[in-house]
Amino acid sequence: MDRKPVSRRVLTPLVAVALVLAVCLAVLLVAGRVVGALGDAVGRQVLDSVALGVGLLWLADLVCLVLALGVNALADGDPPRDEP
């Protein structure tokens, strides 16, 4: 099969979004800890809640990416061999 079921136009944004969300998640978690260490408990809660939302988006993106890559891998499967 020459064509992949899931094109690069879909895979490229999924990979890019996964990378960006991972960085955003790390920044939000670190910022939440810094704000908490400065004594702002409400600010830490808000940043942790936003980080949870970003983490869920990241997880959904990773699931979509794995499924898309799995579909492409199944489409590239080796043709059955003739065994004696």
Secondary structure by P-SEA (a helix, b strand, c coil): cccccccaaaaaaaaaaaaaaaaaaaaaaaaaaaaaaaccaaaaaaaaaaaaaaaaaaaaaaaaaaaaaaaaaaaacccccccc
